[in-house]
Amino acid sequence: MAQILAVDDSASMRQMVAFTLKGAGHDVTEASDGTQALTLAKSKKFDLVLSDVNMPNMDGIALTKELRTLPDFKFTPILILTTEAGADKKQDGKAAGATGWIVKPFNPDQLLATVKKVLG
């Protein structure tokens, strides 16, 4: 299955996302903020990145912009998983290169369906 990078400053949220994705057979690597995620992304290829928006050090929008500058992540699906539901934030995410937007709390079935859809 897919190699997925899950980025969230909340350990419990990372655990829920990882549990859901691992249950569907995916390999999940966790990062606690955008800076850590970017470091991981520079050393390993991921098939999908799931990121929160509001995090310390580097937020999800900045992370998305940075990932899009890396050759390995030019076309990698990046899903934003956040409590932010505002149109302006979604537009910021889209402008940064995000593939999709999922609002927390997430429905595990919806998350898996979205992951399956963006992975093709």
Number of C-alpha atoms within 10 A of each C-alpha: 10 17 16 23 24 25 31 28 19 13 13 10 18 22 14 13 23 20 15 18 21 15 11 12 12 15 16 21 16 20 21 19 24 28 20 15 23 19 11 16 17 14 8 11 14 20 18 22 25 25 31 29 24 17 18 13 11 17 19 29 25 17 24 28 16 16 24 18 10 13 10 15 20 11 14 20 20 27 25 26 25 19 14 17 13 8 9 10 14 18 12 13 23 17 13 18 22 25 18 17 21 21 14 14 10 15 12 14 10 11 18 15 12 16 21 11 9 15 12 6
